[in-house]
Amino acid sequence: MLKIVIVPSDVLRKPAKPVLALDTSVLNILENMKKTLKDAKNPQGVGLAAPQIGVSLRIFLIRPVKNGPVTIFINPEIVKFSQRQNVPTGKKGVYEGCLSIPNHYAPIRRSTSVTVKYQSINQPITNTTNHRDLTFDIERFRLIEKTEVFSGFSAHVIQHEMDHLNGILFIDRVLEQNTKLYKIDGEEWEEVGI
């Protein structure tokens, strides 16, 4: 598992660079991100952007369902946001957190669905790091173009991860939306300032 970069690291505040080609370096990053996302506990990881592991590339992964499949997004672009938004009230709704800002959560307003244009890879990368000659194996992989609509919690996670690729943190959304930020210690929720 890779170490997750936490605030105030500079890499979290810079727009990430596009992936220009699928090579062994990118495949290794994807495999390491997948393992890191699956291993993230307390809180459980539901999304991970490359800047969160110190890599300034336009890549993120989501896993919105515990033990569910991981979806890879390379060079993503949200081409449409729904007008309908999830507006958390009280303890109802999604309280957004971030692996790079541990133990902090806030009710962030996000579109309930998004249309995303992105690239992914043509097959799972399972066990690629165990191969002795990944250079040979690279021939099996290629980037494929996709456009899909995501809704509900998946859409929420995607918007959070897209922010990471643009150097935006969820605490910026707290300020923008004039909402509350909470620090959680065990069962205790404490409102904190930014």
Residue pairs with C-beta under 8 A, 6 or more apart in sequence:
1 35
1 36
1 39
2 32
2 33
2 35
2 36
2 53
3 53
4 36
4 40
4 48
4 52
4 53
4 99
4 100
5 11
5 12
5 51
5 52
5 53
5 54
5 100
6 100
6 101
6 102
7 100
7 101
7 169
9 54
9 100
11 51
11 54
11 55
11 56
12 51
12 52
12 100
12 164
12 167
12 169
13 167
13 169
14 51
14 56
14 167
15 165
15 166
15 167
16 49
16 50
16 51
16 56
16 57
16 58
16 59
16 164
16 165
16 166
16 167
17 56
17 57
17 58
18 57
18 58
18 75
19 26
19 57
19 58
19 59
19 74
19 75
19 119
22 74
22 121
22 138
22 141
22 142
22 143
23 138
24 134
24 135
24 138
26 57
26 59
26 74
27 121
27 125
27 128
27 134
27 138
27 141
28 128
28 129
28 134
29 50
29 53
29 55
29 57
29 59
30 59
30 61
30 72
30 121
30 125
31 125
31 128
31 129
32 53
32 129
33 48
33 50
33 53
33 59
33 61
34 61
34 70
34 72
34 125
36 45
36 48
36 53
37 45
37 47
37 48
37 61
37 63
37 70
38 45
38 63
38 70
39 45
40 48
40 99
43 97
43 99
44 66
45 63
45 99
46 62
46 63
46 64
46 153
46 157
47 60
47 61
47 62
47 63
47 64
47 157
47 158
47 160
47 161
48 60
48 61
48 99
48 161
49 59
49 60
49 161
49 164
49 165
50 56
50 57
50 58
50 59
50 60
50 165
51 164
51 165
51 167
52 99
52 100
52 164
58 74
58 75
58 76
58 165
59 72
59 73
59 74
60 73
60 76
60 158
60 161
60 162
60 164
60 165
61 70
61 71
61 72
61 73
62 70
62 71
62 73
62 154
62 157
62 158
62 161
63 69
63 70
63 71
64 153
64 154
64 157
71 120
72 120
72 121
73 116
73 118
73 119
73 120
73 158
73 161
74 118
74 119
74 120
74 121
74 143
75 118
75 119
76 116
76 117
76 118
76 119
76 158
76 162
76 165
77 116
77 117
77 118
78 114
78 115
78 116
78 158
78 159
78 162
79 115
79 116
79 117
79 147
80 114
80 115
81 111
81 113
81 114
82 111
82 112
82 113
82 114
82 151
82 155
83 111
84 111
84 112
84 113
85 109
85 110
85 111
85 112
86 93
86 94
86 109
86 110
86 111
86 112
86 156
87 93
87 109
88 94
88 95
88 107
88 108
88 109
89 107
93 107
94 107
94 108
94 110
94 153
94 156
95 105
95 106
95 107
95 182
96 105
96 106
96 107
96 108
96 156
96 160
96 170
96 173
97 103
97 104
97 105
97 170
98 104
98 160
98 169
98 170
100 164
100 169
101 169
101 170
101 171
103 183
103 184
103 185
104 171
104 181
104 182
104 183
104 184
104 192
105 181
105 182
105 184
105 189
106 170
106 171
106 173
106 174
106 179
106 180
106 181
106 182
107 179
107 180
108 160
108 170
108 173
108 174
108 177
108 179
109 173
109 177
109 179
110 155
110 156
110 159
110 160
111 155
111 159
112 151
112 152
112 155
113 149
113 150
113 151
113 152
113 155
114 149
114 150
114 151
114 155
114 158
114 159
115 147
115 148
115 149
115 150
116 146
116 147
116 148
116 149
116 150
116 158
117 145
117 146
117 147
118 145
118 146
118 147
118 148
119 143
119 144
119 145
119 146
120 143
120 144
120 146
121 141
121 142
121 143
121 144
122 141
122 142
122 143
122 144
123 140
123 141
125 141
128 134
128 137
131 137
150 158
160 170
163 169
163 170
163 172
163 173
171 181
171 194
173 179
174 180
174 181
174 194
175 194
180 191
181 191
181 192
181 193
181 194
182 189
182 190
182 191
182 192
183 189
183 190
183 192
184 190
